[in-house]
Amino acid sequence: MDEWINDWMLIAFDSTQQALRAEMLLEFAEIEIDLFPTPKEITAGCALCIQFPKEDLERVQKIIRNEFVEIRGLYFKTEESYDNIPM
């Protein structure tokens, strides 16, 4: 596996509706998040993605699964690109 270059992960979405829904759910769970433009290296149908600390990965995955949030994928940044993490 590639070396992670920071402690943040991304969730990419295919719709703005799902991005905003995920934002609400994660904020309700008191997970630190940032909403920002999807990096050009990640092909997604939505221009927004959510960044969150990697230590919250399990909690984020649980919320996404339990609340049936539709996502394009979970990613972490490497030196050369963004790598997908299986759900």
C-alpha positions in Angstrom: 0.0 0.0 0.0 1.2 3.5 -0.8 2.4 5.8 2.0 -0.3 8.3 3.1 0.9 11.8 3.0 -1.5 13.3 5.4 -4.0 12.3 8.1 -7.1 13.1 6.2 -9.4 11.0 4.0 -12.0 12.0 1.4 -15.5 10.8 0.5 -16.5 11.5 -3.1 -20.1 11.5 -4.2 -22.2 11.2 -7.4 -24.8 13.7 -6.2 -24.8 16.9 -4.2 -27.9 15.7 -2.4 -25.9 12.7 -1.0 -22.9 15.0 -0.1 -25.1 17.3 1.9 -26.9 14.4 3.6 -23.5 12.9 4.6 -22.4 16.3 5.8 -25.4 16.5 8.1 -25.0 12.9 9.4 -21.3 13.3 10.1 -21.7 16.6 11.8 -24.5 15.1 14.0 -22.0 12.4 14.9 -19.5 15.1 15.9 -16.9 14.0 13.3 -14.7 16.8 12.2 -15.3 17.4 8.5 -14.6 19.9 5.7 -16.7 20.2 2.6 -14.6 21.2 -0.4 -14.3 20.8 -4.2 -13.6 17.3 -5.4 -10.0 16.9 -6.6 -9.6 16.6 -10.4 -7.8 13.2 -9.9 -11.1 11.7 -8.6 -13.8 11.2 -11.1 -17.2 11.8 -9.5 -20.6 13.1 -10.5 -20.5 15.7 -7.7 -18.2 18.7 -7.4 -18.2 18.4 -3.6 -16.3 16.0 -1.4 -16.0 15.6 2.4 -12.6 15.5 4.1 -12.3 13.8 7.5 -9.5 12.6 9.9 -8.4 9.1 9.1 -8.8 8.0 12.8 -12.6 8.4 12.2 -12.6 6.0 9.2 -14.5 3.1 11.0 -17.1 5.5 12.3 -17.6 7.1 8.9 -17.9 3.8 7.2 -20.5 2.6 9.8 -22.6 5.8 9.3 -22.4 5.5 5.5 -23.5 1.8 5.6 -26.2 2.2 8.3 -27.7 5.3 6.7 -27.4 4.0 3.1 -25.5 7.1 1.9 -24.6 6.7 -1.7 -20.9 7.5 -2.3 -18.5 7.2 -5.2 -15.7 6.1 -2.9 -13.5 6.7 0.1 -10.0 7.9 -0.7 -6.6 8.8 0.9 -4.0 10.9 -0.7 -0.6 9.5 -1.7 2.3 11.3 -3.2 1.0 10.7 -6.7 -2.7 10.3 -6.6 -5.8 9.4 -4.5 -6.2 5.7 -3.7 -9.6 4.1 -3.1 -10.4 2.3 0.1 -12.9 -0.6 0.0 -16.1 0.0 1.9 
